[in-house]
Amino acid sequence: MKTALIVVDIQNDYFAGGRFTLENSETALAASLEAIAKARQADEVVVGIQHIAPSEGPFMARGTTGADLHPAIAEALQGCPVIEKHQADSFLGTRLGETLAAQDVTAIRLVGMMTQHCITHTALSPEAAGLEVTIVGAGCAAPTATLSAIALAGLSGRCKVV
C-alpha cells in the first residue's frame, strides 16, 4: 500500500489579514506542516492543491496574494506537485487522480481548508472511492471550530478521521 498526503488549499486568504479568515487556521497550519514533514520522511507521495477562483471572486481570486499558498506551505511543498483546482472536489477537473495512479497510491491522507467544503468533497469524491481515505483532523480548519468538528464527525462515518 502506497500512501499520499494531499495538502488542500492552505492559502493566504484563510489567515489573519486574508479575505476569509478561518478559526484555528494557524493550528491547522502547524499540524499540516508536521504531516508534510512526516510524509516526506516516510518517502510518501505529497501533493499540494491550490484553489484558484476567477479574478473577480470574493477570495482565492486569480492573481491575488490571497490565492497564493501560505509561505510555510509553499516552502514545505518544494519539489512536490501542486495542482490547481477550481471546484471543491480536488479530483474534479484536475490531474490529481492521474498523479496518484501514476505513483500506485492506494491510500490518501487529507489536511487543509475548509473542512466542511473542500476536505469533505475531496474525501467523498467518486474518484476517491477506490482509495483508503484518512483525514487528519488537527490539520483542518473551517470558518468556526464547531463547523469543522461537525464536518469531521460526519466524515467519520465514511472515512477514517485521526
ChimeraX commands (.cxc) that place a marker at each C-alpha (Angstrom):
marker #1 position 0.00,0.00,0.00 radius 0.5
marker #1 position 1.38,3.40,-1.01 radius 0.5
marker #1 position 0.06,6.49,0.76 radius 0.5
marker #1 position -0.14,10.09,-0.41 radius 0.5
marker #1 position -0.64,13.17,1.73 radius 0.5
marker #1 position -2.92,15.66,-0.04 radius 0.5
marker #1 position -2.49,19.24,1.24 radius 0.5
marker #1 position -5.67,21.09,0.30 radius 0.5
marker #1 position -5.95,24.86,-0.11 radius 0.5
marker #1 position -3.73,26.16,2.68 radius 0.5
marker #1 position -3.71,29.62,1.16 radius 0.5
marker #1 position -3.19,33.17,2.44 radius 0.5
marker #1 position -6.85,34.25,2.30 radius 0.5
marker #1 position -7.64,31.84,5.17 radius 0.5
marker #1 position -5.24,33.54,7.61 radius 0.5
marker #1 position -5.27,36.83,9.53 radius 0.5
marker #1 position -5.45,39.70,7.06 radius 0.5
marker #1 position -6.95,37.48,4.35 radius 0.5
marker #1 position -10.37,37.77,2.77 radius 0.5
marker #1 position -11.88,34.72,4.55 radius 0.5
marker #1 position -10.09,34.10,7.86 radius 0.5
marker #1 position -10.76,30.68,9.38 radius 0.5
marker #1 position -10.82,29.84,13.07 radius 0.5
marker #1 position -7.77,27.78,14.07 radius 0.5
marker #1 position -6.02,28.30,10.74 radius 0.5
marker #1 position -2.64,28.67,12.47 radius 0.5
marker #1 position -3.17,25.46,14.46 radius 0.5
marker #1 position -4.15,23.60,11.27 radius 0.5
marker #1 position -1.10,25.06,9.52 radius 0.5
marker #1 position 1.23,23.72,12.23 radius 0.5
marker #1 position -0.36,20.26,12.12 radius 0.5
marker #1 position -0.20,20.23,8.31 radius 0.5
marker #1 position 3.48,21.17,8.31 radius 0.5
marker #1 position 4.11,18.32,10.75 radius 0.5
marker #1 position 2.16,15.92,8.49 radius 0.5
marker #1 position 4.18,17.04,5.46 radius 0.5
marker #1 position 7.47,16.52,7.31 radius 0.5
marker #1 position 6.42,13.03,8.44 radius 0.5
marker #1 position 5.19,12.08,4.97 radius 0.5
marker #1 position 8.41,13.21,3.34 radius 0.5
marker #1 position 10.47,11.38,5.96 radius 0.5
marker #1 position 8.45,8.20,5.22 radius 0.5
marker #1 position 9.04,8.73,1.48 radius 0.5
marker #1 position 5.31,9.09,0.83 radius 0.5
marker #1 position 3.85,10.99,-2.09 radius 0.5
marker #1 position 2.96,14.58,-1.13 radius 0.5
marker #1 position 0.68,16.65,-3.37 radius 0.5
marker #1 position -0.38,20.26,-2.86 radius 0.5
marker #1 position -3.74,21.56,-4.02 radius 0.5
marker #1 position -4.34,25.25,-4.73 radius 0.5
marker #1 position -7.84,26.59,-5.30 radius 0.5
marker #1 position -7.95,29.46,-7.79 radius 0.5
marker #1 position -11.17,31.42,-8.22 radius 0.5
marker #1 position -11.91,33.86,-11.05 radius 0.5
marker #1 position -10.13,37.21,-10.71 radius 0.5
marker #1 position -13.37,38.89,-9.65 radius 0.5
marker #1 position -14.07,36.25,-6.96 radius 0.5
marker #1 position -14.55,37.19,-3.30 radius 0.5
marker #1 position -11.47,35.22,-2.15 radius 0.5
marker #1 position -8.77,32.97,-3.66 radius 0.5
marker #1 position -9.03,35.24,-6.69 radius 0.5
marker #1 position -6.58,34.60,-9.51 radius 0.5
marker #1 position -3.63,36.98,-9.36 radius 0.5
marker #1 position -4.07,37.96,-5.70 radius 0.5
marker #1 position -1.73,37.32,-2.79 radius 0.5
marker #1 position -4.65,35.69,-1.01 radius 0.5
marker #1 position -4.73,32.90,-3.61 radius 0.5
marker #1 position -1.06,32.10,-3.03 radius 0.5
marker #1 position -0.16,29.12,-0.88 radius 0.5
marker #1 position 0.77,30.12,2.67 radius 0.5
marker #1 position 4.56,30.78,2.57 radius 0.5
marker #1 position 5.35,27.98,5.04 radius 0.5
marker #1 position 3.30,25.52,2.98 radius 0.5
marker #1 position 4.89,26.69,-0.28 radius 0.5
marker #1 position 8.31,26.07,1.26 radius 0.5
marker #1 position 7.32,22.66,2.68 radius 0.5
marker #1 position 5.93,21.59,-0.72 radius 0.5
marker #1 position 9.08,22.45,-2.69 radius 0.5
marker #1 position 9.72,19.64,-5.14 radius 0.5
marker #1 position 6.17,18.28,-4.79 radius 0.5
marker #1 position 3.47,18.63,-7.43 radius 0.5
marker #1 position 0.97,21.43,-6.78 radius 0.5
marker #1 position -2.30,21.03,-8.64 radius 0.5
marker #1 position -4.59,23.97,-9.40 radius 0.5
marker #1 position -8.29,23.35,-8.92 radius 0.5
marker #1 position -11.48,25.33,-9.46 radius 0.5
marker #1 position -14.04,23.15,-7.63 radius 0.5
marker #1 position -14.44,21.96,-4.04 radius 0.5
marker #1 position -13.51,18.40,-5.07 radius 0.5
marker #1 position -9.74,18.26,-5.58 radius 0.5
marker #1 position -10.20,15.47,-8.14 radius 0.5
marker #1 position -12.84,17.21,-10.28 radius 0.5
marker #1 position -11.36,18.67,-13.44 radius 0.5
marker #1 position -7.77,18.16,-12.25 radius 0.5
marker #1 position -4.96,15.68,-12.77 radius 0.5
marker #1 position -4.98,14.54,-9.12 radius 0.5
marker #1 position -6.37,11.09,-9.91 radius 0.5
marker #1 position -3.80,10.57,-12.67 radius 0.5
marker #1 position -0.99,11.79,-10.41 radius 0.5
marker #1 position -1.93,9.33,-7.68 radius 0.5
marker #1 position -2.43,6.43,-10.11 radius 0.5
marker #1 position 0.98,7.06,-11.69 radius 0.5
marker #1 position 2.53,6.61,-8.23 radius 0.5
marker #1 position 0.44,3.49,-7.44 radius 0.5
marker #1 position -1.20,5.26,-4.49 radius 0.5
marker #1 position -3.88,3.21,-2.72 radius 0.5
marker #1 position -4.43,5.41,0.37 radius 0.5
marker #1 position -4.67,9.16,0.90 radius 0.5
marker #1 position -4.47,11.37,3.96 radius 0.5
marker #1 position -6.04,14.81,3.77 radius 0.5
marker #1 position -5.16,18.03,5.56 radius 0.5
marker #1 position -6.29,21.52,4.70 radius 0.5
marker #1 position -9.07,24.01,4.38 radius 0.5
marker #1 position -12.07,24.21,4.56 radius 0.5
marker #1 position -13.11,21.10,6.45 radius 0.5
marker #1 position -16.82,21.33,5.61 radius 0.5
marker #1 position -16.23,22.12,1.96 radius 0.5
marker #1 position -13.08,21.12,0.07 radius 0.5
marker #1 position -11.92,18.44,2.52 radius 0.5
marker #1 position -15.39,16.86,2.58 radius 0.5
marker #1 position -15.85,16.99,-1.20 radius 0.5
marker #1 position -12.39,15.56,-1.84 radius 0.5
marker #1 position -12.80,12.77,0.72 radius 0.5
marker #1 position -16.17,11.77,-0.72 radius 0.5
marker #1 position -15.24,12.25,-4.39 radius 0.5
marker #1 position -16.24,9.42,-6.70 radius 0.5
marker #1 position -12.55,9.31,-7.75 radius 0.5
marker #1 position -11.53,8.66,-4.12 radius 0.5
marker #1 position -13.92,5.69,-3.85 radius 0.5
marker #1 position -11.21,3.11,-4.52 radius 0.5
marker #1 position -8.77,4.67,-2.07 radius 0.5
marker #1 position -8.44,4.31,1.68 radius 0.5
marker #1 position -9.18,7.85,2.89 radius 0.5
marker #1 position -7.98,9.31,6.20 radius 0.5
marker #1 position -8.50,12.88,7.38 radius 0.5
marker #1 position -6.02,14.41,9.82 radius 0.5
marker #1 position -8.46,16.47,11.89 radius 0.5
marker #1 position -5.82,18.67,13.54 radius 0.5
marker #1 position -4.66,19.70,10.08 radius 0.5
marker #1 position -8.08,21.02,9.05 radius 0.5
marker #1 position -9.85,24.34,9.63 radius 0.5
marker #1 position -13.23,25.89,8.83 radius 0.5
marker #1 position -14.93,29.24,9.46 radius 0.5
marker #1 position -15.54,28.03,13.04 radius 0.5
marker #1 position -14.09,25.20,15.11 radius 0.5
marker #1 position -17.63,23.92,15.67 radius 0.5
marker #1 position -18.30,23.68,11.95 radius 0.5
marker #1 position -15.00,21.83,11.45 radius 0.5
marker #1 position -15.89,19.38,14.25 radius 0.5
marker #1 position -19.34,18.75,12.74 radius 0.5
marker #1 position -17.80,18.07,9.31 radius 0.5
marker #1 position -15.22,15.71,10.77 radius 0.5
marker #1 position -17.91,13.85,12.74 radius 0.5
marker #1 position -19.95,13.43,9.56 radius 0.5
marker #1 position -16.92,12.26,7.59 radius 0.5
marker #1 position -16.05,9.69,10.26 radius 0.5
marker #1 position -18.93,7.53,9.01 radius 0.5
marker #1 position -17.24,7.17,5.60 radius 0.5
marker #1 position -13.55,7.82,6.25 radius 0.5
marker #1 position -11.01,7.36,8.98 radius 0.5
marker #1 position -10.55,10.57,10.99 radius 0.5
marker #1 position -7.46,10.83,13.18 radius 0.5
marker link #1:1,2 radius 0.2
marker link #1:2,3 radius 0.2
marker link #1:3,4 radius 0.2
marker link #1:4,5 radius 0.2
marker link #1:5,6 radius 0.2
marker link #1:6,7 radius 0.2
marker link #1:7,8 radius 0.2
marker link #1:8,9 radius 0.2
marker link #1:9,10 radius 0.2
marker link #1:10,11 radius 0.2
marker link #1:11,12 radius 0.2
marker link #1:12,13 radius 0.2
marker link #1:13,14 radius 0.2
marker link #1:14,15 radius 0.2
marker link #1:15,16 radius 0.2
marker link #1:16,17 radius 0.2
marker link #1:17,18 radius 0.2
marker link #1:18,19 radius 0.2
marker link #1:19,20 radius 0.2
marker link #1:20,21 radius 0.2
marker link #1:21,22 radius 0.2
marker link #1:22,23 radius 0.2
marker link #1:23,24 radius 0.2
marker link #1:24,25 radius 0.2
marker link #1:25,26 radius 0.2
marker link #1:26,27 radius 0.2
marker link #1:27,28 radius 0.2
marker link #1:28,29 radius 0.2
marker link #1:29,30 radius 0.2
marker link #1:30,31 radius 0.2
marker link #1:31,32 radius 0.2
marker link #1:32,33 radius 0.2
marker link #1:33,34 radius 0.2
marker link #1:34,35 radius 0.2
marker link #1:35,36 radius 0.2
marker link #1:36,37 radius 0.2
marker link #1:37,38 radius 0.2
marker link #1:38,39 radius 0.2
marker link #1:39,40 radius 0.2
marker link #1:40,41 radius 0.2
marker link #1:41,42 radius 0.2
marker link #1:42,43 radius 0.2
marker link #1:43,44 radius 0.2
marker link #1:44,45 radius 0.2
marker link #1:45,46 radius 0.2
marker link #1:46,47 radius 0.2
marker link #1:47,48 radius 0.2
marker link #1:48,49 radius 0.2
marker link #1:49,50 radius 0.2
marker link #1:50,51 radius 0.2
marker link #1:51,52 radius 0.2
marker link #1:52,53 radius 0.2
marker link #1:53,54 radius 0.2
marker link #1:54,55 radius 0.2
marker link #1:55,56 radius 0.2
marker link #1:56,57 radius 0.2
marker link #1:57,58 radius 0.2
marker link #1:58,59 radius 0.2
marker link #1:59,60 radius 0.2
marker link #1:60,61 radius 0.2
marker link #1:61,62 radius 0.2
marker link #1:62,63 radius 0.2
marker link #1:63,64 radius 0.2
marker link #1:64,65 radius 0.2
marker link #1:65,66 radius 0.2
marker link #1:66,67 radius 0.2
marker link #1:67,68 radius 0.2
marker link #1:68,69 radius 0.2
marker link #1:69,70 radius 0.2
marker link #1:70,71 radius 0.2
marker link #1:71,72 radius 0.2
marker link #1:72,73 radius 0.2
marker link #1:73,74 radius 0.2
marker link #1:74,75 radius 0.2
marker link #1:75,76 radius 0.2
marker link #1:76,77 radius 0.2
marker link #1:77,78 radius 0.2
marker link #1:78,79 radius 0.2
marker link #1:79,80 radius 0.2
marker link #1:80,81 radius 0.2
marker link #1:81,82 radius 0.2
marker link #1:82,83 radius 0.2
marker link #1:83,84 radius 0.2
marker link #1:84,85 radius 0.2
marker link #1:85,86 radius 0.2
marker link #1:86,87 radius 0.2
marker link #1:87,88 radius 0.2
marker link #1:88,89 radius 0.2
marker link #1:89,90 radius 0.2
marker link #1:90,91 radius 0.2
marker link #1:91,92 radius 0.2
marker link #1:92,93 radius 0.2
marker link #1:93,94 radius 0.2
marker link #1:94,95 radius 0.2
marker link #1:95,96 radius 0.2
marker link #1:96,97 radius 0.2
marker link #1:97,98 radius 0.2
marker link #1:98,99 radius 0.2
marker link #1:99,100 radius 0.2
marker link #1:100,101 radius 0.2
marker link #1:101,102 radius 0.2
marker link #1:102,103 radius 0.2
marker link #1:103,104 radius 0.2
marker link #1:104,105 radius 0.2
marker link #1:105,106 radius 0.2
marker link #1:106,107 radius 0.2
marker link #1:107,108 radius 0.2
marker link #1:108,109 radius 0.2
marker link #1:109,110 radius 0.2
marker link #1:110,111 radius 0.2
marker link #1:111,112 radius 0.2
marker link #1:112,113 radius 0.2
marker link #1:113,114 radius 0.2
marker link #1:114,115 radius 0.2
marker link #1:115,116 radius 0.2
marker link #1:116,117 radius 0.2
marker link #1:117,118 radius 0.2
marker link #1:118,119 radius 0.2
marker link #1:119,120 radius 0.2
marker link #1:120,121 radius 0.2
marker link #1:121,122 radius 0.2
marker link #1:122,123 radius 0.2
marker link #1:123,124 radius 0.2
marker link #1:124,125 radius 0.2
marker link #1:125,126 radius 0.2
marker link #1:126,127 radius 0.2
marker link #1:127,128 radius 0.2
marker link #1:128,129 radius 0.2
marker link #1:129,130 radius 0.2
marker link #1:130,131 radius 0.2
marker link #1:131,132 radius 0.2
marker link #1:132,133 radius 0.2
marker link #1:133,134 radius 0.2
marker link #1:134,135 radius 0.2
marker link #1:135,136 radius 0.2
marker link #1:136,137 radius 0.2
marker link #1:137,138 radius 0.2
marker link #1:138,139 radius 0.2
marker link #1:139,140 radius 0.2
marker link #1:140,141 radius 0.2
marker link #1:141,142 radius 0.2
marker link #1:142,143 radius 0.2
marker link #1:143,144 radius 0.2
marker link #1:144,145 radius 0.2
marker link #1:145,146 radius 0.2
marker link #1:146,147 radius 0.2
marker link #1:147,148 radius 0.2
marker link #1:148,149 radius 0.2
marker link #1:149,150 radius 0.2
marker link #1:150,151 radius 0.2
marker link #1:151,152 radius 0.2
marker link #1:152,153 radius 0.2
marker link #1:153,154 radius 0.2
marker link #1:154,155 radius 0.2
marker link #1:155,156 radius 0.2
marker link #1:156,157 radius 0.2
marker link #1:157,158 radius 0.2
marker link #1:158,159 radius 0.2
marker link #1:159,160 radius 0.2
marker link #1:160,161 radius 0.2
marker link #1:161,162 radius 0.2
view
